[in-house]
Amino acid sequence: MTQFQKRYLVNDISKDLQKKMVFVGGPRQVGKTTMAFSLLKNGDEDHPAYLNWDYAENRKRMLNYELPDERERLIVFDEIHKYNGWRNLLKGFFDKHKRKRSFLITGSARLDYYRRGGDSLQGRYHYYRLHPFSLKELNNKANVDDMKCLLKFGGFPEPLFSSNEREWKRWQRERSSRIINDDLVNLEKVREISQLSLLASILPHKAASILSINSLREDLRVAFETAESWVQILENLYYCFRISPYGGGNTCKLRLAQKEKKLYLWDWSLCHENQGVLFENFVASHLLKYCHYLEDTEGDEMELLFLRDADKREVDFVVTKNKKPIFAIECKNSENNISPNIKYFSERTNIPVFYQLHMGKSNYENSDYRCKVMPFLKFALEELI
């Protein structure tokens, strides 16, 4: 198994490229460019159909509306969203060449978020989010050793496939620096770079818990609105993500939490100091990948939420599809005892099945509480992507 293996989105992207442009967003160094090279038949930085906005010679060609030889049917634009007029530039390329060319656009920021103002590209593209490697993508017959490696080194290709702690630490430091000093500076009008860097270092200690913007405001000594906007910026740069509380639907009579959000990181390995938090963030990332995949390929409205009532009883995750719950998940260290919160919410909600996931071996069902207790390894290989 190598980092150059075929990524899980390749087949879906190849089909969509026959009709529309395809945008691929995702965290820095998650493998977007490597995946694009595979679609160029194992191309590289020197491939004539790979045009990177960061390269001066490529930038000049793009601004002059120059494309390579027509034998190159697929054109890859990388980091083009750093150019203020990128929407109109792509619109011109697509409208003129769509019958003979396909266009793949990649970038480490949310390409759908940064298409604000100007001439909309709506209807001309499909958007995908490339996630780090999950268990099933890493190995569809993954074992416990695969899971331990993925937990420790994260799902980003470089540290995962080196599986070397020294290299992982160096990669972490370099990646954080590039997110703040490259992506942030290029895409956001923020002067307080050192403050954003401080925020990025604080967030791993707040993962898998309710994120209090008031607490962040005090730590950073800024206004509430500023702290909130900075967290949003880091979300847009795929550094972290937040999930909202499950509302319960019209039939639910519980007093559920409505406003608080829980925080997780795209790179769960940053949570290594707390094994419980690490495991929960690991599960959250797998579930988000599952939700995003179904949204991006099937068009279903997927949401990853958490379940919490006014008395602070909580189940870690609820996944909904087109506004309807399909399952809930509780992450536990215990293999044997069903969480009392699962018992409580199973009697008071219409969630069809609850999973209690762990890293052990126990695997059984309790029909009274619609609950399946199973190893996360089994759940990931059977239910996720």
C-alpha positions in Angstrom: 0.0 0.0 0.0 1.5 3.3 -1.1 0.5 7.0 -1.0 0.2 6.8 -4.8 -2.7 4.4 -4.7 -5.9 5.4 -6.4 -7.9 7.7 -4.2 -11.5 7.1 -3.4 -12.9 10.0 -5.4 -11.2 9.2 -8.7 -13.9 7.3 -10.4 -16.7 9.8 -9.5 -14.5 12.7 -10.6 -13.7 11.0 -13.9 -17.4 10.6 -14.7 -18.3 14.2 -13.8 -15.4 15.6 -15.9 -17.2 14.5 -19.0 -19.9 17.1 -18.4 -18.7 19.8 -16.1 -15.7 21.3 -14.4 -14.8 19.6 -11.2 -13.5 21.5 -8.1 -11.6 19.6 -5.5 -11.1 21.3 -2.1 -9.5 19.9 1.0 -6.8 20.4 3.6 -3.3 21.4 2.6 -1.2 18.3 1.8 -4.1 15.9 1.8 -3.2 14.6 -1.7 -5.2 16.7 -4.1 -2.3 17.4 -6.5 -1.2 13.8 -6.4 -4.7 12.7 -7.2 -4.8 15.2 -10.1 -1.5 13.8 -11.4 -3.1 10.3 -11.5 -5.9 11.6 -13.6 -3.3 13.1 -16.0 -2.0 9.5 -16.4 0.7 9.8 -13.8 1.7 13.3 -14.6 3.9 15.5 -12.5 4.7 19.2 -12.0 6.2 19.4 -15.5 3.2 18.0 -17.2 2.0 20.5 -19.9 -1.6 20.2 -18.7 -0.8 21.0 -15.1 -1.1 24.8 -14.5 -0.2 26.0 -11.0 -1.0 29.6 -10.2 2.0 29.7 -7.9 4.3 29.2 -11.0 5.0 32.5 -12.7 5.2 31.0 -16.2 1.9 29.2 -15.7 0.3 32.3 -14.3 1.2 34.3 -17.4 -0.2 31.6 -19.7 -3.5 31.5 -17.8 -4.0 35.2 -17.9 -3.4 35.1 -21.6 -6.0 32.4 -22.0 -3.4 30.0 -23.3 -3.9 26.2 -23.1 -1.6 23.4 -24.0 -1.9 21.3 -27.2 -5.4 20.0 -27.9 -4.1 16.5 -27.4 -4.3 17.3 -23.7 -8.0 16.7 -23.1 -7.8 17.3 -19.3 -6.5 20.6 -17.9 -5.6 20.9 -14.2 -5.7 24.3 -12.6 -4.0 24.3 -9.1 -4.4 27.1 -6.5 -6.1 29.4 -9.1 -8.4 30.7 -6.4 -5.5 32.9 -5.2 -6.3 35.2 -8.2 -9.1 37.6 -7.5 -10.6 37.2 -10.9 -10.4 33.4 -11.0 -14.2 32.9 -11.5 -14.4 34.9 -14.7 -11.1 33.3 -15.9 -12.5 29.8 -15.4 -15.8 30.8 -16.9 -14.0 31.9 -20.1 -12.0 28.7 -20.4 -15.0 26.5 -19.8 -17.5 28.3 -22.1 -15.0 28.3 -25.0 -13.5 24.8 -24.7 -16.1 22.7 -22.9 -16.8 20.5 -25.9 -13.2 19.5 -26.3 -11.6 19.9 -22.9 -12.2 18.9 -19.3 -11.2 21.1 -16.4 -10.1 20.0 -12.9 -9.6 22.7 -10.3 -7.8 22.0 -7.0 -7.0 24.2 -4.0 -6.4 24.0 -0.3 -9.2 26.5 0.6 -12.9 26.0 0.3 -13.3 26.8 -3.4 -17.1 26.9 -3.0 -16.7 29.5 -0.1 -14.3 31.7 -1.9 -16.4 32.1 -5.1 -18.0 35.2 -3.6 -19.2 38.1 -5.8 -18.6 38.5 -9.5 -19.9 36.3 -12.2 -21.2 33.1 -10.7 -20.0 29.7 -11.9 -23.2 28.1 -10.7 -24.2 25.2 -13.0 -20.8 24.8 -14.5 -19.1 22.6 -11.9 -19.4 19.9 -9.3 -17.6 20.3 -6.0 -15.8 17.5 -4.1 -14.0 17.5 -0.7 -11.0 15.3 -0.5 -10.5 13.9 3.0 -7.5 12.3 4.7 -7.1 8.5 4.4 -9.7 6.6 6.5 -9.4 3.0 7.5 -11.3 1.5 4.6 -9.5 3.7 2.0 -6.2 2.8 3.5 -7.0 -0.9 3.4 -10.4 -2.5 2.8 -9.2 -5.4 4.9 -7.6 -3.2 7.6 -6.5 -4.8 10.9 -5.8 -3.4 14.4 -2.3 -2.5 13.5 -3.6 -0.4 10.6 -5.9 1.4 12.9 -3.2 2.1 15.5 -0.9 3.5 12.8 -3.7 5.7 11.4 -4.6 7.0 14.9 -1.0 7.9 15.7 0.1 9.5 12.5 -3.1 10.8 11.1 -4.6 10.4 7.6 -2.4 12.8 5.6 -0.3 10.8 3.1 3.2 12.0 4.0 3.3 11.3 7.7 1.0 8.3 7.4 3.2 6.4 4.9 6.4 7.4 6.5 5.1 6.2 9.9 8.0 7.8 11.6 7.5 10.0 14.7 10.3 12.3 13.9 9.0 12.9 10.4 5.5 13.4 11.7 6.6 16.1 14.2 8.5 18.0 11.5 5.6 17.7 9.0 3.2 19.0 11.7 5.3 22.1 12.3 5.8 22.8 8.6 2.2 22.3 7.7 0.9 24.6 10.5 3.3 27.3 9.4 2.2 27.1 5.7 -1.5 27.2 6.6 -1.0 30.4 8.6 1.8 32.1 6.5 0.7 31.0 3.0 -3.0 30.1 2.8 -4.2 32.6 5.4 -2.1 35.5 4.0 -3.1 34.8 0.4 -6.9 34.4 1.1 -7.9 36.5 4.0 -7.4 40.1 5.0 -6.0 39.4 8.4 -3.3 41.4 10.1 -3.1 39.5 13.3 -1.1 36.6 12.0 0.5 35.8 15.3 -3.0 35.7 17.0 -4.3 33.3 14.4 -1.2 31.1 15.0 -2.0 31.2 18.7 -5.6 30.2 18.0 -4.4 27.3 15.9 -2.2 26.1 18.8 -5.1 26.4 21.3 -7.8 24.5 19.3 -6.3 21.0 19.7 -6.8 21.3 23.4 -10.5 22.0 22.9 -11.2 19.2 20.4 -14.2 16.9 21.1 -15.8 19.4 23.4 -18.2 22.3 23.2 -16.3 25.3 21.8 -16.9 28.4 23.9 -16.2 31.5 21.8 -16.3 33.5 25.0 -13.5 31.4 26.4 -11.5 31.9 23.3 -12.2 35.6 23.3 -10.7 35.8 26.8 -7.6 33.7 25.8 -7.0 35.9 22.7 -8.1 39.2 24.3 -10.3 40.1 21.3 -14.0 40.8 20.7 -16.5 37.9 20.5 -17.1 38.6 16.8 -13.4 38.6 16.1 -12.8 35.3 17.8 -15.8 33.7 16.0 -14.6 35.0 12.6 -11.1 33.6 13.2 -12.5 30.2 14.0 -14.5 30.4 10.8 -11.4 31.3 8.8 -9.6 28.2 10.1 -12.7 26.2 9.1 -12.5 27.6 5.6 -8.9 26.6 5.4 -9.8 23.0 6.5 -7.9 23.2 9.8 -10.9 22.4 12.0 -14.6 21.8 11.7 -17.6 22.2 14.1 -20.8 20.2 14.4 -24.1 21.5 15.6 -26.6 19.9 18.0 -29.4 17.6 16.7 -32.8 19.2 16.9 -34.8 16.1 17.3 -37.5 16.8 14.7 -41.2 17.7 15.3 -41.9 14.5 17.3 -39.2 15.0 19.9 -40.4 16.3 23.3 -37.0 16.6 24.8 -35.3 19.9 25.7 -32.3 19.7 23.4 -29.3 21.9 23.1 -29.8 24.3 20.2 -26.8 26.7 19.8 -23.6 25.1 21.2 -21.2 23.5 18.7 -18.5 20.9 19.2 -15.0 21.3 17.7 -12.9 18.7 15.8 -9.7 18.9 13.8 -9.1 17.6 10.2 -5.8 16.2 11.5 -6.9 14.1 14.5 -3.3 13.2 15.3 -2.9 16.7 16.9 -5.1 15.3 19.7 -2.5 12.7 20.7 -2.1 13.9 24.3 -5.6 12.6 25.2 -6.5 9.1 23.9 -10.2 9.6 24.5 -10.3 12.8 22.6 -8.1 11.3 19.9 -10.4 8.4 19.4 -13.5 10.6 19.3 -11.9 13.0 16.8 -10.8 10.0 14.7 -14.4 8.7 14.6 -15.8 12.2 13.8 -13.4 12.5 10.9 -14.5 9.2 9.4 -18.2 10.2 9.8 -17.6 13.6 8.2 -15.9 11.9 5.2 -18.9 9.6 4.9 -21.3 12.5 4.9 -19.3 14.6 2.5 -19.0 11.7 0.1 -22.7 11.1 -0.1 -23.4 14.8 -0.5 -20.8 15.3 -3.2 -21.6 12.1 -5.2 -25.3 11.5 -4.6 -26.6 14.9 -3.8 -28.2 13.8 -0.5 -28.3 16.4 2.3 -26.1 14.9 5.0 -25.4 16.3 8.4 -23.0 15.3 11.2 -24.5 16.4 14.5 -24.3 15.6 18.2 -27.1 14.8 20.7 -27.3 16.8 23.9 -30.2 17.8 26.2 -30.6 20.7 28.6 -29.4 18.4 31.5 -26.1 17.8 29.5 -26.9 14.1 28.7 -25.0 13.5 25.5 -24.4 11.0 22.7 -21.4 11.9 20.6 -22.8 11.9 17.1 -26.0 11.7 15.1 -25.9 11.3 11.3 -28.9 12.6 9.4 -29.8 12.1 5.7 -32.3 14.5 4.1 -33.2 15.8 7.6 -33.9 12.3 9.0 -31.7 10.5 11.5 -30.1 7.3 10.2 -27.9 6.4 13.2 -26.3 7.7 16.4 -22.8 6.9 17.8 -21.3 6.9 21.2 -17.5 6.5 21.5 -16.5 4.6 24.6 -13.5 3.0 26.2 -15.8 0.4 27.7 -16.6 -2.7 25.6 -19.4 -4.2 27.7 -21.6 -1.7 29.5 -24.1 0.2 27.3 -23.9 4.0 28.0 -26.9 5.2 30.1 -27.2 8.1 27.7 -27.9 5.6 24.8 -30.6 4.0 27.0 -32.1 7.4 27.8 -32.2 8.8 24.2 -33.3 5.5 22.6 -36.5 5.7 24.7 -37.2 9.3 23.8 -36.1 9.8 20.1 -36.9 8.2 16.8 -33.2 7.5 15.9 -33.4 4.1 14.4 -30.1 2.6 15.6 -27.4 3.5 18.2 -23.8 2.3 17.9 -21.5 2.1 20.8 -18.0 2.0 19.3 -14.8 1.0 21.0 -11.3 -0.2 20.2 -11.7 -3.7 21.8 -13.3 -6.9 20.5 -16.9 -7.1 22.0 -19.6 -7.3 19.3 -23.2 -7.7 20.4 -26.7 -6.1 20.1 -29.3 -5.0 22.6 -32.7 -4.8 21.0 -34.3 -3.0 24.0 -32.2 0.1 23.2 -31.8 -0.4 19.4 -28.1 -0.5 20.2 -25.2 -2.3 18.6 -21.9 -2.5 20.5 -19.0 -3.2 18.2 -15.3 -2.4 17.5 -14.8 0.7 15.5 -12.7 -1.3 13.1 -15.7 -3.5 12.2 -18.0 -0.5 11.8 -15.6 1.4 9.6 -15.1 -1.5 7.2 -18.7 -2.4 7.0 -20.5 0.9 7.1 -18.2 3.7 5.9 -15.9 4.5 3.0 
